[in-house]
Amino acid sequence: MYFYKEFSSNTLAPSGNQSYFLSDNLPIKSRSFYKVFAGGKYNYSLMFSNIIDSTFADGSHSQKNYCCREWTIKNATVALVKGDTKDFSNAALMNKKQLKFNGETEKKVGYEEIFWCDAFPFEAKKDDYICLEMEFCGTEMPYFEEILIPAYVKEGEKWVLNNKTPLCAMLGCDRKVEKKVGFLGDSITEGIGTEKNSYAWWCAKIAEFIGEKYSFWNLGIGFGRIDDVATDKMWLSKAKKLDVVTLCMGVNDICQSFDTDTVINNIEKTVDILKENGVRVILFTVPPFDWQGEKINKWKEVNDYINTVLSKKTEIFDTVSVWGMDKPNENISRFGGHPNEEGCLRLAEKFIKEIKL
């Protein structure tokens, strides 16, 4: 609890563990780049997790709450990268800081472990980047296959785009904020549909509209299911520590042919758990996703329950009126199943008009 009390997210980059990858236990060097939301000099601490948050794709490879084997961070640093950088493969790293874990530069990551580095002072301007550079080794490590931030692995003398690196679960800093806001969802929340490193996803737009009086944590994960969240394990534990959470899920559960009652029950259970922990919940209707056949009826039934029943216990925000085509084709996505930049902007504008955080 100390970490969550003292630190909050200072980037709008998506975060979380989507899957795991296998390796031969030889050292790997990687870099990942996180755009800074609020500039200034603060104490930072990076949070990590060795637990898979969500089910990847059809679940044949990795599933929710899977705990990876032990692996080792042999060395880790952070550095400043200027915001006008175009080629991150040759990024100029400045003000490099050594990360330590309980005073040690090497960290043996345990099975099922959640941990963070020792706090360190660091200064960056808004829209600069913080580069996390790690040397690590192991046979099974968590990662984010569809991550939207620049991530590289060193091959010889070159840095090559490669997502197979553990990411920090939160780029935390001790900036004082009025509220801690989180966006809990699947690939639509993560930002798939917009350009990589564009920070044009809808939750990033909302954060920029509201400004730096709050902190914002993007908990969107591609392929994520409400069935994963409702187990009340690692993924939901992050959201429970926040003041306000938007919940936009259900698409993947319907895609994977979960029955209507199961989807409804998992959404309601998640809302109840968050509210029991003192979190203000803003529940989104399940977005249009070019639904066809029986999935159209499931989608309508879930949204009808959200609008008629769950609206009595929590706030509701309607995605369909922005992202869906005109009736009777509201199940068809106006801006793509994964909304593009225009769709994300329009949703953020509607949210700001209707919801007061």
N, C-alpha and C positions, 0 to 999 in steps of 0.2 A: 504493500500500500504506500510505502514511502515514495517510491518512484512516481506513482500516479498523482500523489499529492503535490510533489514539488515540480514535476515536469509536465509539459504538454507539447503536442506536435507543433513544429515550426516549418512544415512543408505541406503542400497540397498533393504531393505525390501519392499514388496508391501504395498500400503496404499490406503485408501478410504473407503467409506461406501457402502457395497454391498446390504445390506438389513436391516431389523429391527427385534427386538424380543420383545415379551411382557413379563411383569413381574408383580408381585403383590405389588410393591412399598416397599418391605422390603429391607434393606441394603444388598448389595452384595459386596464381596471383590474379586478383580481380579488382575492378573499380566500378563503383556505382555513384551516380550523380543526382543530388537532390536539390531542387530549387528552393531557396529560402523565402518564406512568406513574409516575415517581419524582420526588418533589419535592426541591427544594434549589437551590443556586446552583452552576452549572457553566459551563464554556465550551461553547458550542454551535457546530455547523457544519452547514449544510444541504447535502445532496448532491442533484445534479440529473443527468438523463441525457436525451440527445436521440435515444435509440434505443427503438424499440417492442419490448417484451419478448415479447409473445405475439400469437397470431393472434386477431383479433376476429371472433366469430361464425363464419360459413362461410368467412372469408378473402377475401371479394369486395372489401372495403374496405382492410383493412390486415393485414399478415402479420408473423410473427416476424422480429426482427432488422432491420426496416426502419429506415433512418436518415432522420430528417426534415431538411428544408432548414434553412438558417441563419435564425435569428430573433434578436431583441434583447430583453433585460431592460433597460428604460430606468431603472427604479428598483424597489427591493425593500426592505421593512422587515418586522420581526417585532414583535409586541406581545403583552402579557399580557391574557387575557380570563378573568374569574372563572368558576369551575366551575359556578356556579348559573345561568348565563345560559340563558335560554329562547329568546329571539328573536335569532338570530345576525345577522339583517339589520340590526339596530340595536345590535350589540354595542359596549360601551364598551371602547375600546382604551387600555391603560395601559402605561407604561414602554416606549414605542416605541424600537426600535433600527434604525439604518440598516444594511442589509447591504452589504458590499463584496466585490468579486471582484478579488483581487490589488491591493487598495488603491483600486479604482475603483468608483463607484456604478453605472455602466452596464456591461453584459456582453453582448458579441456572442457568441451561442451558435453554435458551429461544427457542421458536418455531422459526425455520429458522435461528438460530444463528450460526455464524462462529466466533471463538474466539481463543485466545492463552493465555498461562500462562505468568506471569511476567518472565523476563529474569533472569537467575541465572548462576553463574560460575560452571563449572564441568570439570573434567579431566578424560579421558579414553584413553587407547591404542587402536590402530587399532585391530579389531577383538574381542575386549572385547564387552560386552553387556550392554546396559542400560535397566534396568527393570523399567517399569511404573507400579506402584501399586496404585490402586484406590479403594475407597469405594464409592459406588454410589447407588442410588435408583430412581425408576420411574416406569411407566407402559408401556412405549414404547421407546426403545433406539436403536440407530444405531449400526451396527456391520458388521463384514466381515466373512461370513459363511465359505469360503474356504481359509482363511488366511494361509499363509505358515510359519508364525513365531510361536514360542511357546506361547501359551496363556492358562491361568489357572484361575479357580474359586475356592475359598476356601469352602470346605465342611467339617464342623466340624473342626478338627485340620489338615486336609490334603489339599494340593493343587492338584486339579484334572484337567486334560486337558479339556478345555471347551472354545469354541470360542466366547461364548456369553458375550462379554465385549466390550464397546466402545474403539476404538483404536485412537491414535493420527493420524491426517491427514498428519502431517509432524513432524519428529524429527529434528527440525531446530537448527542450530548453526551459529555463526557469523564468521566462517572461511572465509578468503578472497580467492576467487577463480576467475579464468579468465573467465569462462563461467558457466552458470547454465543449465544443460541438463536434459530433461525429456523424459520418455518413456510412451507414451499414447497408451493404447491397452486393450485387453481383457485377458482371462486366459492364452493365449500363452505368452503374455508379462509379466503377473503376475508371471508366473513360474510353473503353473500346468503342471505336467509331470515329474518334478524333485522331489527329496525327500524334505520333510518338513525341514526347517531350513538349507538346504544345500547351499543356495545362489549360486546354479549352474544354475539358469535361465539365459537366453541369455543376458539380459540387465545387469545383475550383472557381467557377464564375460566381456562384453564390457567395463564396468566401471573399472574393475580391470586391463584390458589391457591398458587403457588410463592413469589411475593413478589419483593422488590427486590434480592435477592442476585445475580440474573441480569438481563441485558437481553434483550429480545424484539423480533423484527423480523417483521412480518406480510408475507410475500412472496406472498400469495394474490392471483390475478388472475382475474376472470371470463372464461370461455371458454378459459382456459389449457389447453394440451395438454402431455402428457409429450413429445410429438414436438418441441415448441418448446424445452423445457428441454434435451433431449438433444443439441441442436446445440452446446451448451457455449459460448454467447455471453453476452450481457449479463445475462440473467435468472439463469442458473446461476452466473455469476461472483460475484454477491452472496452466494449461499449458500456458495460455496467459502471465503469469508473467515470463516465462523462456526465455533463449536466443536461445536454440536449442531444438526441439522436434521431436522424431521419432513417426510416426503414423502407427500402425499395427492393422487394424480393418476390419470388414466386414464379418468375419466368422459367427458370431451369427445372423447377419441380414439375411444372406443367409439361415442359418439353420431354422430361423423363417419365411421363405418364403416371405420376403420383395421382391418386384419386382426389377428388375435390375436398372431401372431408379432411383428409390428411393435410392438405395444403392449408386449409382454413384453420385447423387446429394448431398447426405449427406457427402460423402467423400470430394467432391469438395468444398462444403460450409465450412467444417471444415478447410481445407487447406487455403481457402481464409481468414477466420476469424483470424487464427493464423498469417498469413503473414501480414495482415492489422495491427496487433499488434506488428510487428517488429520481429516476431519469424522466425528463419530459420527452415523450415519443411523438413524432410526426410521421404517421403511416402513409406511405404513398400507395395509390391504387396500382395494381400490376400493370405495367406498360403494355401497349400494343406491340405485337411481335410477328406480324404477318401470320396470325393464327389461321389454321385451316381445320376442316373436319370437326371431330368431336372436341378438339382442343379449344375451339371457339366457345363452345358451351361451358367448358370448365373455366375458362378465363372469365366469362361473364358471371358465372356463379360465384367465383371467388371475389370478384369486384363488387358484386351485389351484396355479399356478406360484409365486406369492408365498409361499404357505404351505409348499410342499414343497421348493422349490429355493432361493429367495432367503432363506428363513429360515436357511439354512446359512451365509450370508455377512453378514447384518445382522439387527437386531432387527425384529420384526413387531408391529404393533398392529392388532387386529381391530376394524373399524368395524361389521361386519355384525351382530354380536351386540347392539349398542346400537341401531343405526338401522334394521335390517331387521325385518320382521314375522316371526312364528314360522314355522318350516319347515312346509310346503314353499314358503311365499311369502316367503322371505327376500330376494328381489329387489325386493320392494315396500318403499318407504320409510315407516317408522313415523311420522316427524316431518316428512315432506315431502322431496321430492328435494333441496331446499336446506333443511337442518334448521332448525327454528324455535328459539326461545330455550330451550325445555325440552330439545330434542334436543341442543343445544350444551352445555348444563349437564351432561346425563347422560354425554355423551362425555368431557367434561373430568374428571368425577368418576372415571370408569373409568380414564382415562389416569393420573391422579395415584395411583391405587391400584396400578397395574401397572408403571408406568415411573418409575424414579428418575433424575432428571436430575442 
